[in-house]
């Protein structure tokens, strides 16, 4: 018997971006970002998930941690994008090579974080 269901509280802002070769195809790379922004413009509870860049989807914890309490300036986003790349071990498959995915990771993390920042403005 189910007695209780607890859902985590809703996160204030989110962003998702992916690259596919064709609409509806498996993604080459995907990035999801969530977080909350306070009245002073500082972000907290940031989580950064990446798909297609490892054997399984991963959380780029160090990249998100560096943004905790930040305003998501361009330089902070650039730093997080570099850290996200270090957290991955992209595979080569029929959709893309590991080298191509390594090139795309910081680009797409940067875009997702910029989209997250824009969602709060």
BELDA-V991852 format. One record per residue. PHI is phi in degrees with one decimal (999 if undefined). OMEGA is omega in degrees with one decimal (* if undefined). Layout:
phi=PHI omega=OMEGA
phi=PHI omega=OMEGA
This chain:
phi=999 omega=177.6
phi=-85.7 omega=-177.6
phi=-104.4 omega=-175.9
phi=-157.2 omega=173.3
phi=-126.8 omega=-179.5
phi=-115.8 omega=176.4
phi=-102.6 omega=175.6
phi=-64.4 omega=-179.4
phi=-63.8 omega=-176.2
phi=-66.7 omega=177.6
phi=-78.8 omega=-175.2
phi=-64.0 omega=-173.8
phi=-140.3 omega=179.4
phi=-149.4 omega=176.4
phi=-149.7 omega=178.2
phi=-140.3 omega=178.7
phi=-147.0 omega=179.3
phi=-146.2 omega=175.3
phi=-122.4 omega=174.4
phi=-128.4 omega=177.7
phi=-74.4 omega=177.2
phi=-138.5 omega=177.6
phi=-56.9 omega=178.4
phi=85.2 omega=179.4
phi=-80.6 omega=172.4
phi=-62.3 omega=-175.7
phi=-78.3 omega=170.5
phi=-76.8 omega=-176.3
phi=-161.2 omega=173.8
phi=-140.2 omega=179.1
phi=-136.5 omega=174.8
phi=-122.0 omega=179.7
phi=-132.4 omega=175.6
phi=-134.5 omega=177.3
phi=175.1 omega=178.9
phi=-119.9 omega=179.5
phi=-118.7 omega=179.8
phi=-87.9 omega=-176.7
phi=-63.2 omega=179.5
phi=-83.4 omega=179.2
phi=89.1 omega=179.8
phi=-94.2 omega=-176.5
phi=-99.3 omega=176.1
phi=-143.6 omega=178.6
phi=62.1 omega=-178.4
phi=-71.5 omega=173.4
phi=-134.6 omega=-176.2
phi=-130.5 omega=-179.3
phi=-106.5 omega=-179.7
phi=-127.8 omega=176.3
phi=-121.2 omega=178.5
phi=79.9 omega=-175.6
phi=-119.8 omega=-178.7
phi=-160.9 omega=177.8
phi=-62.2 omega=176.9
phi=-132.7 omega=174.8
phi=-62.3 omega=-177.7
phi=-131.8 omega=169.2
phi=-100.3 omega=176.5
phi=-87.6 omega=-172.0
phi=-66.3 omega=-179.6
phi=-67.1 omega=178.7
phi=-64.5 omega=178.9
phi=-69.4 omega=-177.7
phi=-63.8 omega=-179.0
phi=-68.5 omega=-179.9
phi=-93.9 omega=-179.4
phi=-62.0 omega=-178.6
phi=81.5 omega=-178.2
phi=-88.4 omega=177.7
phi=-97.9 omega=-176.5
phi=59.8 omega=173.8
phi=-70.3 omega=179.9
phi=-58.6 omega=-179.6
phi=-69.6 omega=176.9
phi=-67.8 omega=177.0
phi=-64.0 omega=178.9
phi=-61.7 omega=178.3
phi=-63.4 omega=179.8
phi=-64.7 omega=178.9
phi=-62.2 omega=176.6
phi=-65.9 omega=178.7
phi=-68.6 omega=177.9
phi=-63.3 omega=178.0
phi=-60.3 omega=-179.2
phi=-66.1 omega=-177.9
phi=-84.3 omega=-173.0
phi=-112.4 omega=173.3
phi=-140.5 omega=-171.1
phi=-65.2 omega=176.5
phi=-87.6 omega=167.8
phi=-99.6 omega=175.6
phi=-151.2 omega=-176.1
phi=-68.5 omega=-179.6
phi=-88.2 omega=-178.2
phi=-168.1 omega=176.3
phi=-83.1 omega=176.5
phi=-61.6 omega=-179.6
phi=-62.6 omega=179.2
phi=-64.9 omega=178.1
phi=-63.9 omega=177.3
phi=-61.1 omega=176.1
phi=-66.4 omega=-175.1
phi=-76.1 omega=-173.4
phi=-54.4 omega=-179.2
phi=-64.1 omega=178.9
phi=-63.6 omega=-177.1
phi=-75.6 omega=173.9
phi=-64.0 omega=178.0
phi=-59.1 omega=179.9
phi=-63.0 omega=-179.8
phi=-65.1 omega=179.4
phi=-69.3 omega=175.5
phi=-66.2 omega=177.0
phi=-66.6 omega=176.2
phi=-61.4 omega=179.0
phi=-60.2 omega=-179.7
phi=-66.1 omega=-179.3
phi=-66.4 omega=-177.6
phi=-97.4 omega=-176.3
phi=-94.0 omega=*
